[in-house]
Amino acid sequence: MISLKGSHCYLRALEPEDLQFLYTLENDTAVWEVSETLAPYSRFVLKEYLANSHKDIYEVKQLRLAICDMSHHVVGFIDLFDFNPRHKRAGVGIVILNRDDRNKGLGRESLKLLMDYAFGVLDMHQLYANINQDNKPSIHLFTSLGFVQSGIKKDWVLRDGEFKDELMFQKLRDVH
């Protein structure tokens, strides 16, 4: 049986109460590069997003789950995006908002839970992640769970007047 609960965190559907956390995250300019955001989000737009977050992954081709610690505090989000059931693949994105919540195993455990769900419930063949070449913690996280670098998008992201490469990592479902 697949569970979305680990020993340090659990994943759950988005709730209306997540509005303030989502507002803080989506308007944090430090994460705009990863999400390719160029302008702030209003509370109204995010409230509408939350109101529609219950829609089925097969309909909207994405799924965002809240990452909660065992004290039931939301610490971040983990996403499946670019969901393609025909080719059995999806992209993965993860963010732990506060630095104090990082390097505690929450990201690793939440990614493992999402992988189990994607491979075991959604019957995905592969997951992929696009990671900036300078994002060493994310590269370490994904490779520690078996993702393998499969490509480089040269000069893909412009940051502070300098182009950076984006690395593509893939994880194929283990076949026993």
Buried (B, 14 or more C-beta within 10 A) or exposed (E): EEEBEBEEBBBBEBEEEBBEBBBEBBBBEEEBBBEEBEEEBEEEEBEEBBEEBEEEBEEBBBBBBBBBBEEEEBBBBBBBBBBEEEEBBBBBBBBBBEEEBBEBEBBBBBBBBBBBBBBEEBEBBBBBBBBBBEBEEBBEBBBEBBBEBEEEEEEBBEEEEEEBBBBBBBBBBEEE
